[in-house]
Structure formats: C-alpha cells, structure tokens
C-alpha cells in the first residue's frame, strides 16, 4: 500500500451551510438529501479516524480514488450495499443498515400481510 499521510483540509460545515442557505432553492435541495449527507459525513469521519486517504481506501477496495470520491459525495449516485460494505471494511468498520419505525406511521393501503408480499 502506498505510504500516504492523511492531511485533512479544514472545513467548517456550519459556516458553509449558513452561507449556502442564502442561495435560492438550496434549503429545499439540501433537506431532500438529508440522509445522503448524514451517510457521507459518517463515511468521511470513519476514513479520517482510520487515518486513510481516498487513495489508500481505493487501493484497499480495489477501485480508484475517483470512485471513492464519488462515494463520499452526496446526491450524485446511490451506492450499492456491497460497495458500502467494501468501503466500511477498508476503513475498519462494519456497515449497519436499519429501518427505524416513524413515530407516527403513515397509513397505507392494504393489510400488513398484503404489503409485505408485494
């Protein structure tokens, strides 16, 4: 593996958001990608904690730096569970995916049994 030292670029996300929210349409677009942004922040945080660069993660995953860069950017595409597992393994983590019940479930048509079989 390449001996590349991780040197993060300082980024104040709150300052960025404060400035970006002034742009027309930003809030709606950003809020629509909330889950993606949360995932990306977790991924970048895990990579930082592991001390790896995008290049090093790419090498461990058997892919390219540009592919890792795309994984770490919200809204561009939806990575597969398999890809997320490979990323998690490369940064020394396990991937956990959960479905969390909403506090007040929305009503849908059909019985639970019928919905489950669709």
C-alpha positions in Angstrom: 0.0 0.0 0.0 1.2 3.5 -0.8 2.6 5.3 2.3 0.5 8.4 2.0 -0.1 10.6 5.0 -3.7 11.8 5.7 -3.8 15.6 5.9 -7.4 16.8 6.1 -8.4 20.1 4.7 -10.2 22.2 7.3 -13.9 22.6 6.6 -16.4 24.4 8.9 -19.6 22.8 7.8 -21.8 25.2 9.8 -20.2 28.2 8.2 -20.7 26.6 4.8 -24.4 25.9 5.5 -25.0 29.4 6.8 -23.7 30.9 3.6 -25.3 28.3 1.3 -28.7 28.7 2.8 -28.9 32.2 1.5 -29.0 30.8 -2.1 -32.4 30.3 -3.6 -33.5 26.7 -3.6 -30.6 25.5 -1.5 -32.6 24.6 1.6 -35.1 22.5 -0.2 -32.5 20.6 -2.2 -30.3 20.1 0.9 -33.1 18.9 3.1 -34.1 16.5 0.3 -30.7 14.9 0.6 -30.5 14.8 4.4 -29.9 11.0 4.7 -27.3 11.1 2.0 -25.4 13.9 3.7 -25.5 12.1 7.0 -24.1 9.0 5.4 -21.4 10.9 3.7 -20.4 12.7 6.9 -20.2 9.3 8.7 -18.1 7.8 5.8 -15.6 10.7 5.8 -15.4 10.7 9.6 -14.7 6.9 9.6 -12.0 7.4 7.0 -10.4 10.3 9.0 -10.4 8.2 12.2 -8.7 5.4 10.3 -6.1 7.8 9.1 -6.5 6.8 5.4 -6.6 8.9 2.3 -9.0 8.4 -0.5 -6.2 6.8 -2.5 -5.5 4.3 0.3 -9.2 3.4 0.7 -9.4 3.0 -3.1 -6.4 0.6 -3.0 -8.0 -1.4 -0.2 -11.3 -1.6 -2.0 -9.7 -2.4 -5.4 -11.0 0.7 -7.1 -9.9 4.2 -8.0 -9.6 7.4 -6.0 -12.3 9.0 -8.2 -14.7 6.1 -7.3 -14.1 6.8 -3.6 -14.5 10.5 -4.2 -17.9 9.8 -5.8 -18.9 7.6 -2.8 -18.1 10.5 -0.5 -20.3 13.0 -2.3 -24.0 13.2 -1.6 -26.6 13.2 -4.3 -24.5 12.1 -7.3 -25.5 8.4 -7.2 -26.7 5.7 -4.8 -24.0 3.1 -4.0 -25.0 -0.5 -3.5 -24.9 -2.2 -0.1 -22.0 -4.3 -1.4 -20.0 -1.2 -2.2 -20.8 0.4 1.2 -19.6 -2.9 2.9 -16.3 -2.8 1.0 -15.8 0.9 2.0 -16.7 0.1 5.6 -14.2 -2.8 5.6 -11.5 -0.6 4.1 -11.8 2.0 6.9 -12.0 -0.6 9.6 -15.8 -0.5 10.2 -18.8 -2.7 10.0 -21.8 -1.5 8.0 -25.1 -1.4 9.8 -28.4 -0.6 7.9 -31.5 -0.2 10.0 -35.1 0.6 9.2 -36.4 2.8 12.0 -40.2 3.0 12.7 -41.5 6.5 12.3 -43.0 7.9 15.5 -46.5 8.1 13.8 -46.7 5.6 11.0 -48.4 6.8 7.8 -51.4 5.0 6.7 -51.1 2.9 3.6 -53.5 0.8 1.6 -53.9 -2.9 2.3 -53.2 -5.1 5.2 -49.7 -5.5 6.5 -49.7 -9.1 5.2 -50.6 -7.8 1.7 -48.0 -5.1 1.8 -45.3 -7.5 2.8 -46.0 -9.8 -0.1 -45.8 -7.1 -2.8 
